[in-house]
Amino acid sequence: MKSIAILGSTGSIGRQCLQVIDSDPGAFRVVALAAGSSIPVVAEQIAKYRPQVVSVAAESGARELYAVLRKNRGRKGTEQSDPEILFGAEGIERVATHPDAQIIVSAAVGVVGLSATYKAIELGKSIALANKEVLVAAGEIVMAAVKRYNSALLPVDSEHNAIHQCLRAGQRSEVKRLVLTASGGPFRTAPIAKIAKATPKQALAHPNWRMGNRITIDSATLMNKGFEVIEAKWLFDVGLKQIQVVIHPQSTIHSMVEFVDGSILAQLGATDMRMPIRYALTYPERVPSNDCALDWSTLRKLEFEQVPARKFPCLALAKEALKRGGALPCALNAADEIAVAAFLDRKLSFPGIAEVIERVLERMPRCAFNEIEDVLAADAEARRLAREEAGRRKN
């Protein structure tokens, strides 16, 4: 039985991770959970999984959770001791470093999960990574730590998970390039003039995947694919020229690996995140599953298109940030988060997202990262600049 700690247990990936755990009774036990502010949901998770330690975002949330648990105590089926309740940065680090946890599912949204994940790596724990910020903002530092502390890092993101699976068929020296597939989002066929006037509702209407708001907007701008290019560089130790992005509207092929002899291996599957989650939790084994089967009867065609650069400028911004390095990938992520939030609040136009990010990258001071604190400082400065730039472009 593998012991699991989940950072971001009430989010989309966290909840689906728990579904995977439910589907294989006896294979896993949940020892610690870190959540945000969804107190009723985490209270239900405590009752079902009985973790030893639970952390929430704020002290007020911890007090609310105490009250809910006290109210529930004594009800039929809840005769159990309460877990230790923590909050804030210290709390999520305690969850990530729980002594019994063998696998840490890093699915907390934002840089809040970065320090906690890094602490878990320092302890040599296995990481099932679903948090983009860990590698986008601090890839060089994190991967050096993975090597130094003999930790294991398995990607949960469907594209990188697909590449990880394909790479099992050959040596790294035999790899010519990695091909990341993008759905194209809701604006794949829309003219640029229409995209310029896009509303949050239109941008959130993803054709294939059900995800959180930020990642759905990032899919609409293709910034999510830019982040994945950066992650792929660190995960698989390849150069930028060895990573290609293609639009694949069906989202059936999650990614591909082309080898030096011309062979191309593609990983296909249903658009269901439980499949890569299960792969990461059970690696190097494969376990049977009846809930993620691809319905071949619905598969009529597989299409591929080049990414139109003028329509999706965020992808180029991400590649440039990776090329220039230093604090720029971190700034890219921070600026995107602020710009996307402003767009969702209708304080910024859809094209304004890329405009804000570009200006932040131009204004960001050059610096090298030596430790996680440097990353957090750069993140804070980029957020400040992004708020300033977004404020200048209010609708």
N, C-alpha and C positions, 0 to 999 in steps of 0.2 A: 504494500500500500504506500503510495507516494503522498507526502504531506505538502499541501499547497497553501500559499499566502497570495491574496489577490489585492493589488492596488487598483482601485477603481471598480469595486464590486457591484455598484449600482448602475454603472454605465452600460452601454450596449455590449461591449466586449466582455465585461465582467459578468453580466447576466448570462450571456451565451456560454461563457466558461463554466458557470455553475450548471447549465443544462448538460454540457458534456460530462461533467462529474456525475450528474444524476443518471446519465445513460449507461454508466459502467459501475454499478454498485460494488463496493469492496476494493476498487482500484485506487481511490483517492480519499483523503480526508482533508477538510479545510481547517487549518489551525489559526489563521488570522485574516482579517478583512480590513481594508481601508476604503472608506466611502467619502462622498462629498456632503451634500446637504439633504439628501433624500432619506430622512430619518425613518418614516414608516417602512420603506423598502428594506433598509438595513436591519430594522427590528425583525422583520419577517425572516431575513437571512440568518440572523442570530438564532431564532427559534428552530430553524430547520437544520442548520449546519453546526451549531454549537462551537463556534470558534473560541479560542482562549483569549485572544486580544482583538479589539475592534477600535479603529480610529475614524473620526469624522473630521470635517474641515475646520469647524469653529467650536469654541468653548460653549457657545449657546446651543449648538447642535448636540454636544455631549450631554448637557443638562437635559435637553429634550429627550434624548435617547434613554437616559437614566429614568426619566418619568414614565416613558412608554413601557420599559422593561418592568418597572415596579408595578405599573397598572396590570400588566399581563401576568405577573408572577402569581402562581397559585391556580391559574386556569388549567383545565385538563390538557395535558400534552406539553405544558410549559414548566413542569417541575424540574428545574435545572438551575445550576448556579450561573450567575451572570458573568459574562466575560469582563476582562479589564477594559475600561472605556477610556480612550485617549483622544486627543485632537491636535490639529495643526501639523507643522513640519516634524516635530518630535514624534508625534503619534504615528505618522505614516512611515517614518524611519524605523520605529519599533516594530511595525508590522513587517516591513521588508527584511528586517534582521532577526525575526523570530527564530530562536535556536532550533526549533523542530522543523521549520519549513525547508524543504528540499528544492522546491520550484517556486519562484516568485513570478506571478503573472503581472507584468508591468503594463497596466492599461489605464492609469490615471491620466487625465487630460491635462496638458500643459507642463511647464517646467517643474510643477510641484512634485512630479514623480521622478525627476532627474537625480536629485541628491539621494533619495531613498533607494533607487535602483543601483546607484553607484556604491552605496554602502553594502548592498547585498552582494554585488560583484566582489568587493573587497573580502567578503567572507567565503568566496568560492562557490556561492549558490548558483543553481541553474536559473537562467532568466528566459521566460517566454515573453518576448518583447512585442507589445502592441502600442507603445508610446513613441510617436515619431520624434518628439523633442530630444529624447535620449541620444540619438545618433545625429540628428540634424544639427542640434546646438553644440554637441560635445563629442562628436564621433571619434576624433583622434584620441582624446583622453580616455574615453570609455573603452575603446577597443584595445588600447595599451593595457588597461587594467584587466580586461578579460584575459589577455595573454599572461600578464604578470601573476594573477591570482588563480590561474587555471580554472576559470569559470566557464560555463557553457552558455551561449546565447543563441536561442532559437527564434527566428522571426515568425510572428503571428500574422502580420500583414499578408494578405493573400498573394500579392505579387512576389514578395521576397520569399515567402514560404514555397511558392511554386519553383522559384529558382533554386532554392535549397534542395528541393526534391530532385530536380533535373541534374544538379551537379553531382549527385550520388552515382551518376553513370560514367563519370570520367575524372581525370586528373585536372587540377586547376591550370596546369601548364598547357592543357589541350583546349582551353576555352578561348574562342575568338571574340565573342561579345555576348552580352546579356540583353535581352529584348523585353522591356516592360510594356505591358499592354494597358491602354487607357480606354475607358468606355466612351469618352468624349463628352460625358455629362449631358445635361438637358439642352445645351446650346450647340451641339455638334453640327447640326444642319442649319442653324439660325444665321442670318446675315449679321454682319458686325453692327449695322445701324440699329437692329432690333436688340442686340445684346446690350448696347449702350444704355438702353432704357429699361433693362431687366429689373424686376421687382424681387424681393426676397422670396416670395411665394414661388415665382417661376424658377429661381435659382435652386430652390430646395426640392424641386420635382425631379429627382434623379430617376432615370429610366430603369435601372437594374438593381441598385442596392438600397437598403434601409440603414441609414447611419445617423450619427449625431449631426447637429446643425453645422458646426464648423467644418468638419470633414466633407460634408455634402457641398458646401460652398466652395471649398478647396477643389472638389472634383469639377465643379462648374467652371472654375478659372484654370484648371489643370495645375494649380499649385501643388496639389497632393502628389502629382506625378513628379514635379520638381523635387519635392521632399524625398520621394522614393529614389530618385537618381542619387541624391546625396547619401541616403541610407545604403544603397547598393554599393557605392564606392567603399564605404567602411566595412560593411558586412562581408563582402566578397573580395576585397583587396584588389580592385580593378581600377583602371584609369577612366576618366570621363569619356574618352573616345571609344571605350569598349562598352558603353551603355547607350542603348537606343530606345526611344519611346515611339510606339505606334498606336494608333487608334484602332480599337477592336470593339465595335458596338455591341456585340453579343455578350461580352464578358465571360465567355466560356473557356477560352484559353487565358489562364491567369498570368502567365509569362513564359518565356522561352529562353533556351541557351543554345547558341550556335557554337559548334566546335570547329577546330582548325581544318578538319577534313571535309567541311561542308554539311555535316549532319546537324540537324536541328531537333532538339527535344523540347516538347511543349507539355505543360501540365494542364489538363482539362478538369473541370469539375463544376458542380452546381454553384450558383451565387449564394453560398451559405458559409458564413464565417466559422461555423462549428467545425468544419473540416480542417482548416489550418490550425485552429485551436487544439483539436484532438491530436493532430500530428505533432505539435510542439510539446504537448503534455506527455505523450507516449513514446517519443523518439528515444532510441533508434528503432523501436518496434512499430508495427502497424497493427491496429486492433480493428476488429469488425465493426461496421456501422451500418445501420439501416435508415438513417435519417438524412443523409447527404448525397443521395444517388442522383446522378445526372439523367434526366429524362431524354433519351435519345430521340424519341418520337417528335419532340418539339424542336430539334436541331436541324434546321433546313440549310443553313449556310454559315460560313465563317468569313467575315469581311475584315479587311485591313486598309487603313488610310494613313497618309502622312499627317503630322500635326501641323495645321496652318498657323504659322508663327504670329501673324498679325492679329488673329482672333484670340490667341492664348499667350499673351506676353509674359505671364507669370512663369512659364516653364523656362524661358530664356533667362529671366532674372535669377532663378534658382541655379541654373548652370553657371552663370557668371559669378554668383556668390561662392559656389564650390570652387571654381577656378581661382578666384582671388584669395579664398581661404581666410584664416584668422578669425575675426569676430563676425564676419559677414554672414555665414550660414546661420549663426545664432540670431543675428539681427533680422535676417530674412523671416525666420519663424516668428519672432516676437512681433515684428511689424505686421505680418499677415494676420496674426491673432487679433490685434487691435483694429486693423482695417476691416476684417470680416465682421467683427462685433459692431463697428460703426455702420456697415452696410445693413446688417440685420436690424439695427435700430433706425434705419432709414435716414441716417445722418451722412451717408456717403453713397455716391453712385456706384454701380457695378464696375465701370472702368476705373473708378477712383481707388479701388483696392490695389491694382497694379501701380497706379501713380504714387500712392503713399509708400508702398514698398520700395519703389525705385528711388524716391527721394531719401528715404531712411538709409538705404545702402550707400548713397552718395555722401551723406552727412556723417555716417558712422565712423568714429575714430578707429584707426588701425591699431591692433594690439594682438599679442600672442596669448594663448591659453596655457597655463601651467597647472591649474587646479580647478576644481568645480566652482570655487568662489569667483574665479575670473569669469566663468561662463554666466553665473548669476548676475554679476555686475554689468556685463555687456547686455544681457537680456533686459535688465532694468533701464539702461540707457536707451536701448532701441525702442522700448515701449514708450518712454518719454517723448522721443523724437516722433514716433508714429502718432501719438495723441496730438502733438503739435501740428503735424502735417494734415491729419484728418480734420482737425478743427478749422484749418484754412480752406477746406474743400466742402464744407457743410452744404447739403442740398438746400 
